């Protein structure tokens, strides 16, 4: 009797990925959304930096969410001020004026990650700066959204990085609760276990990760709307 060789699962694509949403489904979930001015501010996670992934559109997560909202409101205004390497202090100094002038009614905040890249991060100071960023984003009365960081990527320079990320995530959860923000908690999402999650730099999400992140943001917003 000849043994049958095990079959190798076909690589996931955007159409077959169970954690992704089609454009039509994303728009359906956001049906009735009131938001017409959407801003994403912060660091490279806000900017959607990352490498292409076979089978996935090379589109940052924020652009994907804006596209879904634009299917509900074609006149949606969208601004992304995300900057690679931006610390909380830089976000306050460099992005405040643009965000204030835009006057969003929906604002996504991504900050704090770059504040961890120092020999001895001061989490009290980090939290204080982050609270200023969230308060700045909420100045126009916008609904805030944010996400926690996924499980730490490896970095031999900082062996305690997983502990740092967990501490930062607790700060994010606390600030989000204080602002009644929509929280997308990605810390233990199954996508963290995918070898294709990160780009070649082993820091930023690949296009596949961006697609999943966008879907999670849409689902969280839909849950707030009561349509999810």
Beta strands, then each sheet from edge to edge (+ up, - down):
strand 1: 37-42
strand 2: 77-80
strand 3: 106-110
strand 4: 143-147
strand 5: 182-184
sheet 1: 2+ 1+ 3+ 4+ 5+
end
